[in-house]
Amino acid sequence: MARMSVVHGGVTRRQELGLLEVSKGVPAMTSGRAFSQTGWGSCAELTRAAVGAKGTDVPQLWLCGGTGALPPVYHRLVVEGAEPKLIRRHGCTVGVRYEDEYARYCLLTGVLPSDLSASREAQTTAVFEGIEDALSEADMTFANVARTWLYMDKILEWYDPFNRARNAFFHSRKVYDGLVPASTGIGSANLCGAAITACAIAVSPKLRGAVTVEAVPSPLQCAALEYGSSFSRAVEIGTPEYRTLMVSGTASIEPGGATAFVDDAEGQIQLTMEVVEAILASRGMGWKDATRAVMYLKKASYMEAWQAWLKQRHLESMPLLTIEADVCRDNLLVELEIDTVKKV
């Protein structure tokens, strides 16, 4: 298990990533309290691990899909020094609100649509409205959202309708007039049977200027907004102590928006990592500053090429999960997201 801890604002945040042993479930914590818990595996594996479909005292989200060729994994955010206030909706704990010295935070995990029989577009709208509704309990609006994760069952069948629904919601809430959140949109089913489920991070500074939340462009790519996908390439949260950079799900996309290295997994891995590395470098960061990363592979057979890339650069110990999941285009074979932290 990889553990990466950062202490700022008087609060310790610890990222825990590891393999999920289905016979034992998620490992017990040594200290602190879990504010969020997510994981991936086959439906059979997750059922055997008895993880539960919905959050109870810990907001959680369990995703399934792929062939089962990769082992099940989990990610947990453990916090010490802050007391969580649970946010519950539709009989499920969907998030926590808490604060440190500099800001108030709302962390949402596994927001679901209320009507699972509705159309996929209607479920998408309902999930964004659900995020907004949960944020109201923390006296926040969607304008406070810095990052989202959107997990869509059978993503390749309806990514365009999803984008239309998200764009319409963003227009209605004037998101384009402020910060467009960083985001990951990936193909994963969920144990609840919804077409889509979501996670999000929202931030509200306590004092003007104490915390900055800013979009960061990709030096090697155009803005995703230019080809109709509403997310920022990355978002950085700055405090007087640390800068936290959250890089969106990033794939092998040329500056003009087209897929590069079609049918070439090694080429797509190389370009994806070059693009991410350029984003990190633009903020004075690198792979050594990673606290959490997720690589999504369209096919488990790409694992050999991915492990070879990591080994060649001596990055085998990076805090990383590797998942088998569809990316938003059929010809995109890999996608990486990463969080990095650097002391001011």
C-alpha positions in Angstrom: 0.0 0.0 0.0 1.3 3.5 -0.9 0.7 6.3 1.7 1.4 9.9 1.0 0.7 12.5 3.7 0.6 16.3 3.6 0.1 18.6 6.6 -1.2 22.1 6.0 -3.6 24.4 7.6 -3.3 22.3 10.7 -4.9 19.3 9.0 -3.2 16.1 7.9 -4.4 14.6 4.6 -3.2 11.1 3.7 -3.7 9.4 0.4 -3.8 5.6 0.6 -3.7 3.5 -2.5 -3.4 -0.3 -2.8 -4.7 -3.6 -3.9 -8.1 -4.7 -2.6 -7.9 -8.2 -1.1 -11.4 -9.5 -1.7 -11.2 -12.0 1.1 -10.4 -9.3 3.6 -12.0 -6.1 2.2 -10.4 -2.7 2.6 -7.5 -2.7 5.1 -8.1 -1.1 8.5 -6.7 2.4 9.1 -3.9 2.9 11.7 -5.1 6.5 12.5 -7.4 9.2 11.3 -10.7 9.0 9.6 -11.6 8.2 6.0 -13.3 11.1 4.3 -13.6 9.3 1.0 -13.2 5.8 -0.3 -13.3 4.6 -3.9 -12.3 1.5 -5.7 -12.4 -0.6 -8.9 -12.9 -4.3 -9.6 -15.3 -6.7 -11.2 -18.8 -6.9 -9.8 -18.0 -10.4 -8.4 -14.8 -9.2 -6.7 -16.5 -6.2 -5.1 -19.4 -8.4 -3.9 -17.0 -10.8 -2.3 -15.2 -8.0 -0.6 -18.5 -6.8 0.8 -17.7 -3.2 0.1 -21.3 -2.0 -0.1 -23.0 -0.1 -2.9 -23.5 3.1 -1.0 -21.8 5.2 1.6 -22.7 4.9 5.3 -20.4 6.5 7.8 -17.8 6.9 5.0 -18.7 8.3 1.6 -17.7 5.7 -0.9 -18.0 4.7 -4.5 -17.2 1.3 -6.0 -16.8 1.0 -9.8 -16.7 -2.1 -12.0 -16.0 -3.0 -15.5 -13.2 -4.4 -17.7 -12.3 -8.0 -18.1 -11.1 -8.6 -14.6 -7.6 -9.2 -15.8 -6.2 -6.4 -13.5 -6.5 -6.8 -9.7 -9.1 -4.9 -7.8 -7.8 -1.7 -6.1 -8.9 1.0 -3.7 -8.1 4.7 -2.9 -8.8 6.3 0.5 -8.4 9.8 1.7 -7.7 9.8 5.4 -7.8 13.0 7.4 -6.5 13.9 10.9 -7.1 17.2 12.7 -10.5 18.0 11.2 -14.0 16.7 12.1 -16.1 15.7 9.1 -19.8 16.7 8.9 -21.5 14.1 6.8 -23.7 15.0 3.8 -26.5 12.5 3.2 -28.9 12.3 0.2 -31.4 9.6 -0.8 -30.4 7.4 2.1 -26.7 7.5 1.2 -23.7 9.4 2.6 -22.4 11.3 -0.4 -19.8 13.6 1.1 -18.2 15.5 3.9 -17.6 19.1 4.7 -14.7 20.1 6.8 -12.2 23.0 7.2 -8.6 23.9 7.9 -7.0 27.1 8.9 -7.4 28.6 5.4 -10.6 27.3 3.8 -13.7 25.3 4.0 -13.9 22.2 1.8 -16.6 19.9 0.5 -15.6 16.5 -0.8 -18.4 14.6 -2.6 -18.1 10.9 -3.3 -20.6 8.8 -5.3 -23.3 11.3 -6.1 -26.1 9.4 -7.9 -29.2 10.4 -9.9 -32.4 10.1 -8.1 -34.2 8.2 -10.9 -32.1 5.3 -12.3 -34.8 4.7 -15.0 -34.4 8.2 -16.5 -32.5 8.7 -19.8 -28.8 9.0 -19.7 -28.9 12.7 -20.4 -31.5 13.2 -17.7 -29.3 11.2 -15.2 -26.4 13.4 -16.1 -28.3 16.6 -15.4 -29.6 15.1 -12.1 -26.0 14.2 -11.0 -24.9 17.8 -11.6 -28.0 19.1 -9.7 -27.1 16.6 -7.0 -23.6 18.0 -6.7 -25.2 21.5 -6.4 -27.7 20.3 -3.8 -25.1 18.7 -1.7 -22.9 21.8 -1.8 -25.7 23.9 -0.5 -25.3 22.1 2.8 -21.8 23.6 3.0 -23.0 27.0 1.9 -21.3 26.6 -1.4 -22.5 26.7 -5.1 -21.1 25.0 -8.2 -18.9 28.1 -8.6 -16.8 26.6 -5.7 -16.1 23.3 -7.5 -12.4 22.9 -8.4 -12.6 19.3 -9.8 -15.0 16.6 -10.8 -14.8 12.9 -11.6 -17.5 11.5 -13.8 -17.9 7.8 -14.3 -20.2 6.7 -17.1 -21.4 3.2 -17.8 -20.9 2.4 -21.5 -19.3 5.8 -22.1 -18.6 5.2 -25.8 -22.3 4.8 -26.5 -23.2 8.3 -25.2 -20.3 10.6 -24.6 -21.7 13.3 -27.0 -25.1 13.3 -25.2 -23.3 13.5 -21.9 -21.3 16.5 -23.1 -24.5 18.2 -24.3 -26.1 17.8 -20.8 -23.0 19.0 -19.0 -22.6 22.0 -21.4 -26.3 22.9 -20.8 -25.9 22.7 -17.0 -22.7 24.8 -17.2 -24.4 27.5 -19.3 -27.4 27.6 -16.9 -25.1 28.1 -13.9 -22.8 30.5 -15.7 -19.8 28.2 -15.0 -18.1 29.5 -18.1 -18.0 33.0 -16.5 -15.8 31.7 -13.7 -13.7 28.6 -13.1 -14.4 25.6 -15.3 -13.4 22.6 -13.1 -10.7 20.1 -13.9 -12.3 16.7 -14.6 -12.0 13.1 -15.5 -14.6 11.4 -17.6 -14.1 7.7 -17.8 -16.0 4.5 -18.6 -16.9 2.6 -15.5 -20.1 1.1 -14.3 -21.2 1.3 -10.6 -22.8 -1.1 -8.2 -26.0 0.9 -8.0 -26.8 0.5 -11.7 -26.8 4.3 -12.6 -25.8 5.5 -16.0 -23.5 8.0 -14.3 -22.1 8.8 -10.9 -19.7 11.6 -9.8 -17.2 12.8 -7.2 -16.2 16.4 -6.7 -14.0 18.8 -4.6 -15.2 22.3 -3.8 -13.3 25.0 -1.9 -14.4 28.2 -0.2 -11.6 30.4 1.2 -12.1 31.8 4.8 -10.2 35.0 4.1 -9.8 36.9 0.8 -6.5 36.0 -0.7 -5.8 33.1 1.7 -6.5 30.5 -0.9 -6.3 30.7 -4.7 -8.1 28.3 -7.1 -7.0 28.7 -10.7 -7.2 26.9 -14.0 -3.8 25.7 -15.4 -3.5 25.2 -19.2 -1.7 22.4 -21.0 1.5 23.7 -22.8 1.2 20.9 -25.4 -2.6 20.8 -26.0 -5.4 23.2 -26.8 -8.1 23.9 -24.2 -10.7 21.1 -24.1 -13.3 23.8 -24.5 -12.1 24.3 -28.0 -13.5 20.9 -29.1 -16.7 21.0 -26.9 -15.6 19.3 -23.8 -16.1 21.4 -20.7 -13.2 21.0 -18.3 -9.9 22.7 -17.5 -6.7 20.7 -18.2 -5.7 21.2 -14.6 -6.6 23.3 -11.5 -4.2 24.5 -8.8 -5.2 25.2 -5.2 -2.7 27.5 -3.5 -2.5 28.2 0.3 0.3 30.0 2.2 1.9 26.6 2.8 1.3 24.4 -0.3 0.3 24.4 -3.9 -1.9 21.4 -4.9 -2.1 20.7 -8.6 -4.9 18.4 -9.9 -4.4 17.4 -13.5 -7.5 16.2 -15.3 -7.8 12.9 -17.1 -5.2 13.4 -19.9 -4.9 11.3 -23.1 -3.0 11.2 -26.4 -4.5 14.2 -28.0 -2.8 16.5 -30.5 -2.8 20.4 -30.1 -5.7 20.6 -32.5 -7.8 18.1 -30.6 -7.4 15.0 -32.7 -6.3 11.6 -31.4 -2.6 10.9 -31.9 -0.9 7.5 -32.3 -4.1 5.7 -33.3 -3.8 1.9 -32.6 -0.4 2.5 -30.9 -0.5 2.0 -27.2 3.1 2.7 -26.6 2.9 5.9 -28.6 -0.2 7.0 -26.7 1.5 6.3 -23.3 4.5 8.3 -24.3 2.6 11.3 -25.6 0.2 11.2 -22.6 3.0 11.3 -20.2 4.9 14.0 -22.1 1.7 16.2 -22.0 1.2 15.6 -18.2 4.9 16.2 -17.5 4.7 19.5 -19.3 1.7 20.6 -17.2 3.6 19.7 -14.0 6.7 21.5 -15.2 4.8 24.6 -16.0 4.0 24.8 -12.2 7.5 23.9 -11.1 6.5 20.3 -10.3 7.5 16.8 -11.4 6.7 13.2 -10.9 8.4 13.2 -7.5 5.7 15.6 -6.2 2.8 13.1 -6.9 0.5 12.2 -4.1 -2.0 10.2 -6.2 -2.2 9.0 -9.8 -4.6 6.8 -11.8 -3.8 5.3 -15.2 -6.8 4.0 -17.1 -6.0 1.4 -19.8 -8.6 0.5 -22.4 -7.2 -3.1 -22.4 -5.3 -4.9 -19.7 -2.8 -6.1 -22.3 -1.4 -2.5 -22.4 -0.1 -3.1 -18.8 3.3 -4.5 -20.1 4.0 -1.3 -22.1 2.9 0.9 -19.2 5.1 -0.9 -16.7 8.0 -0.7 -19.1 7.5 3.1 -19.3 7.5 3.4 -15.5 10.6 1.1 -15.1 12.6 3.0 -17.7 12.1 6.2 -15.7 12.5 4.7 -12.3 8.9 5.6 -11.3 7.7 2.2 -10.1 7.2 3.6 -6.6 5.0 6.5 -7.7 1.6 6.4 -5.7 -0.4 4.9 -8.6 -3.4 2.8 -9.4 -3.9 1.2 -12.8 -7.4 0.5 -14.0 -9.0 -1.2 -17.0 -11.6 1.2 -18.3 -12.8 2.7 -21.6 -11.6 6.3 -22.3 -14.0 8.8 -23.9 -13.0 8.0 -27.5 -12.8 4.5 -29.0 -9.4 5.3 -30.4 -8.0 6.6 -27.1 -6.2 3.7 -25.4 -4.9 5.3 -22.2 -5.6 8.2 -19.9 -3.8 9.5 -16.8 -4.9 11.8 -14.0 -2.5 12.9 -11.2 -2.4 15.1 -8.1 0.9 16.7 -7.1 1.7 18.9 -4.0 4.7 21.3 -3.5 5.6 23.4 -0.5 5.5 27.1 -1.1 
